[in-house]
Amino acid sequence: MQRSIYVRPVGLFPAPKDEGAENWSGLPVAGQPLRFAAVEVIERDGKTAKRRLSALGDAFERDWGRHTLAASDLIAAIQEPRSRLSGLSLERPRIMGIVNVTPDSFSDGGMFSSADAAIDHGLRLVEEGADILDIGGESTRPGAETVPVDEELSRVLPVIEGLRAKTDARISIDTRKAEVMRQAAAAGVDILNDVSALTYDRDSLAVAAETGLPVILMHAQGDPKTMNDNPEYTDVVLDVFDFLERRITACEAAGIPKSKLVADPGIGFGKHLHHNVAVMAGLSLYHALGVPVLLGASRKKLIDNICDVPSPGDRVPGSLAAVLAGAAQGVQIVRVHDVAATRQALAIWQASLYGTDKVLS
């Protein structure tokens, strides 16, 4: 199902909430101290999309015909404060630290493949400022092979149990498989993170609902083994929005409330460079889904494509630039390898906008 109208907030600027909303123009972005002064309204008919910028007053006063109610609903969804994620306020960007318990992940495969090494790494990321630890036992890099359920469980469960006993940080499980979700939930994870948006395993939607945990829904076109062979889109930014909106609707129908969902547009998953750049440029559109937005661009290939940096470990500057670009568009969660560097970058960004008393509070 293709949506016919979209609204993207533009002209985002800082406006601390405690200084009085009446003193500021614009409207809040998802309850954050960022506001938007205008919108891009996109009308879509099949393969054709017409885009126009509109000041907020004009957007509210204009008669969009049969789209008027839908446009109003989207603007309302952009403004609505987001629910806490497993108890975490989302009024400022939260840092999700990556803990890959795999031999073949694209950046750090094999570095933390033992349970002890992964636990130590996770604890170090918490000390560096991670709000969430994302534990993964199956690489989903382009070209990766599927890992059997038992093997994935043997990788992640000892790490989850070890971390749960030693930290109060939130823990998420990065998996596409229902049984891994079920056992990880029993072991104490707080969040489910599925790169297939609960489409890979036919039981995952029901299992996710049974756990009662928040769910991160990521867009990907195709399976990791072949997803970057020849991805095609009519309009990648809008197609990703449509997919995520459909998955949110499916989750709600299965009993997962919208207040427990997060949307991830899936940088690098079934997308070539021009697709990834377009999604990065249009990130603020996804606030109209009415759920928090996660950005995962850490050390990814697009940085090499743009800057000629073949080694993932040398892509930290590009990763930080992506984080700040996302934060400026209001993303609530950034998924990163380099937690300490990310925390520094976000702290300086926040201080420059809101003053030092607002930094990482």
N, C-alpha and C positions, 0 to 999 in steps of 0.2 A: 504494500500500500504506500503510495507516494503522497506526501503532504503537498498542499497547494500554496501555503503561505508560511513564511518563517520571519522571525524578528531577531535581529542581532543588536545588542547594546554596543554603542560606539561612543568615543569621547570620554572614556573612563578617567576619573580623577579622584584623588584622596579627599575625604571629608570625615574626620573623626566623629563618631556618633555622639560622644559626650559633650560636644560643643554646640549641640542643638540643631536638629534637622531644619528648623525654620530659618536658620542662617545660611543654608546652602541651597543652591539650585540643583536640578537633576533628581534622579531617583536611585535608591540603593541597589547594589548588585548582591542579591542573595543574602541580605542582612549583614554584609561586610562594610567596613569603612571605605568602600569604593562606591562611587556613584557614576551614573551615565547621563550624558547630556543630550544624546540623540540616539536614533535607531536606524539601522539599515533594514528596510522592509523588502523581502524577496518574494515575488510571486512566481510560482512555477507551474508550467503547463507542459507535461511530458519532458522533452529534452530542452525546452526553452525556459530560462529563468531571467526575469527582469528585476533589477536591483535599483533601489532609490534610497537616498538618505533623507531623513525627515527629523526636524526638531521635535522634541517631545510634545509640545503643544499641538503642532500640526498632526502628529501621529494620533493623538487622542481625538482631535476634532474632525479628522478626515473620515469620510464615509468610504470604507473599503468594500462596499457591496456585500456579497455573501461571505466575505472574509472578515468583516468587521469584528464579530464576536471572537473569532479565532485569534485575531491580532491582539485584541484586548486581553484575552486569556494568556497569551504568550508573554506580554509585557508584565502581567501580574505574576506569572511563574518566575520571571527573571528577578523580580523584587523580593519574593517570599524568602524569609530567613530559613536556612537549612537546619534540619534537626541535628542534634549531636550524633556523631558517629562513634558508637560504642563508648559513649560518655565524653568524647572529645568535642569541644567547641570548634566550629569551622569558621570563626570570624577572622582567622588569619591562616595562611598556608601551613598545613601539617606535612611533616617529612616522613615518608615511608622508606625505610632502609631495606635494601635487597640482601637476602641471605639465600644464595643458590647452593643447594646440597646436591650438586650435579657434577659429572665429569666433563660436560660438553657445552655449558652455557657460553655465549659468544664472548663475554668479557672476562669472567672470572671462573670459568669451568675448571674443576679439579682443585681449586685453591681451598675450598671449605667442604670437601666431599666427605670427610669424617664427621661424625656427630660432635665430637669434642671441639674440633676446629670451627665448625659452624656455630656452636653455642658460644664459644669465645668471641667469634666475630660479631654475633648478634649483640652480646653484652657490650662490646666495644662501640657498636653503632648507637646503642642507647646512651652511653656516656657522651657520645659526640652530639647527641640531640635528636635522635630518631624518636618519633612519637609512635610509630608502628613498625614492626618487623615483618617483612613479607617472606615467608618460607616456601621455597619451591624445590621439588624433587624431580621435575621433568623440564628439560630445556624446550622452549618454544621458539628458539631462534629460527630464521629461515633455513630450511633443509633438514631440520631436526627430525629424528625418528621418534615414534611413540614409545613410551616406557610402560612395561606391564604394571598393573595395579600393585601387585605384591612388592615389586621392586621399589616403586615410588613410596609406598607406605614404609618400607624398611629404611628409606632415606630420611623421611621427614618426621616420623613419629618420635624417635629419640630426641631430635632437636627441639620439637615443640614441647615435649615433656621436660627437657632440661632447662629450656628458657622459661617455661611457665613457673618452674620452681625457684627461679632466680631473679625475675624481673616482673614489674607491674606494667611494663609497656604493653600496648596492644599488639596482638600477634594475628597475622593473616596467613591463610594457606593459599598458595598460588597453584591451583589445580583445575583440570577440566573434568575430573572423574568423581562420580557420585560417592563411591565407596571411600575415596580418600577424604572427601568433604565430611562424610559421616564420622569416620574415625578421628579425623583432626578435630572436629567439633567436640567429640567425647574427650579428647586429650587436652582441651582447654583453649582452642583458638577463639578469637573474638570476631573475625571477619573472614568471609569467603571471597576469593579473588579469582575469577574465571575468565581467561582470555577468549573463550568462545561464547561468553554471555549466556551460559547455561544451555547451549545448543549441542555440544559435542556428545554428551552422554544423555540418553533419553530419560534417565532417572534423576538427573541432577536438579531439575526444577523442583520436583517433589521433595527431594532430600534437603535442598536448600531451605525450602519452606518449613520442613520439619525441625530443622535446627533452630529456627528463629533468629539466626544471625544476620547482620548486614551483608550485602552482596555487592561486589564491584563487577559491573557488566562492561566488558571490553568489546569494541568492534574489531573484527578481523575478517578479511575476505579469504576464505579457503583454509586449508589445513597448513600447519607450519612447514611441512615437507615441500609443498608446492606453491604456497601463497604468494610468493613474489615473482613467480615465473611470468605471469602476464595479467596483472590486475587491471580491471577495466571499470570505469565509473562514468555515469552521465554527468554528475557534478559531485565530486568526492565529499565536499563539506556537507552538502545536503543529503547525499546518500547515507553517510555515516549517521547523521541526525535521524533519518527515517528508521534505520536499523535499530538504533538505541531506543527510540521511542516505541518501536514494536516490542522490543525485549522488556521494557519497563511495563508495558501493558500486559504482556504474558506473565510477568512476575506478579503483578497485582492480581491477575485472575487466578494464579496458583496460591494466593494467600500471603505473598510477601508485600508488606506495605511499602508505598513509595518512599516513606520516611527512612527506610532501611536500604535504599538503593543508591549506588554511586555510578556515574557514567565515565568511561574511559574511551576516548576516540581512537586509541590503538595506533600510536605512531610506530611505523615500521612493519605493521602486520597487514600484509596484502596491499602495500602501497609503495610506489616508487617515489623518487625524490620530489617531483612536482606535486604529487598527492600529499606527501608529508608536510611540505612547505605550505600548501593551501590550508590544510587542517590547522597547522600552527597559527597561521594568520587569522583564521576564523574561529579560534577557540571560544570566544565569548558567546558565540551562537548557542553553544550547548547549555548555557544557563537556562535557556528557554525550555529545557526538558524538565525543569523543576526539581532537580536533584544535584548533589555536589558533583564537581568535575575533577577527575584525576588526570594528571599528565605524566606519562612515562617516556621521556626522551633520552634518558641517561646513557651516555657513551654510544648512542646508536649510529647506524650507518649514515644517516643523513648528515652527520657532522663530518664524516670522512668525505662524503660526496661534495660538500660545500667547501671544506677547508683542506682536503687532501691530508688526512690524518689516519693512516691505515691501522695503527695500533689502538684498540679501544681504551687502553690505559692512558693514552695521551689526549683523550677527548674531554678531559675535565673542564677546561675553559668553555668549550662549546656546550657542555652539559649545563654549566652554570648560566650561560646566556639563555638557554632554553627555559630553565627554571624561572628566571626573572621575566622573560617574555610571557610565560604562563601566569605568573603572579600578577603582572600588570593587567592581564585580562581576567583576573579574578578566580583562577583555579584554586580549589580548596586543598588539594593533596598533590604532592610531587613525589614520584617514586624514583629513588636515586641510589647509586652505588656509593657516592662520595658524600656522606652525611655531614662531616665536619665542615667541608668547604661550602656545602649548600646552606648550612646553618649560618655561616659567616655572611654569605652573599645575601640571604634573606634578611638578616639582621640589619645590614647596612641599607638595604632597599627600604625596609620598614622605617628605620630611623630617618631617612631622607624625606619620607612622606609624612610621617606622623609624629616625629620626635622620639627621643630615646626612651621615654617612659612607656612607649607602645611596643617595644621590640620583643618579639617572641614571648608575649605574655600568655 
